[in-house]
Amino acid sequence: MSDTAAQQALRARQGAGARYDAPSAPAGDLLLARRGTAYFARLLNGLRDEDLTPQRRQVIARVSLQARAMALAVKHLRAPLNEEETDWHPDPEMTVTLPAHALRYLFDHAQIHLNVEWRDTRDADWDGTVVFPGWIDAPARQVPLIRARAIWHAALELGAGGKAQDLPEGLEP
């Protein structure tokens, strides 16, 4: 079954209350990013807490904080950020010291937040520019591909069994 047919079947099963990407969203790049996130999550979930070495913690923290920054930047396309969001200045060095369960939760929460923001992005907003000082300044349409590259390469960097041949075409190292 093609990706398009699978998406249509899913929409039919989910009904009218489900939220979907805008018709003009960069569907292929969003799919790459979402599949990369699932791939990374599978590798991360295969690691025991005691396997979260300092290097692995840095990788997890980096992709988690990137997702959070991207989510806020994408949200800002359609709505002003609140004070807490505007004042968000993560400390990557502190983030790597979180307990294993908190680091895993940060990854889960950040990737869900980013996905929700992508789904809430309206057609016209995909033609805007996302800006989050110190993190990202790019056309909105490019953000999913930026994320896809980052998450797929981080999955390899995690050193948890990811293989270069698993990377989709065009994302190879």
Order of alpha helices (4+ residues) and beta strands (2+ residues): alpha-alpha-alpha-alpha-alpha-alpha-beta-beta-alpha
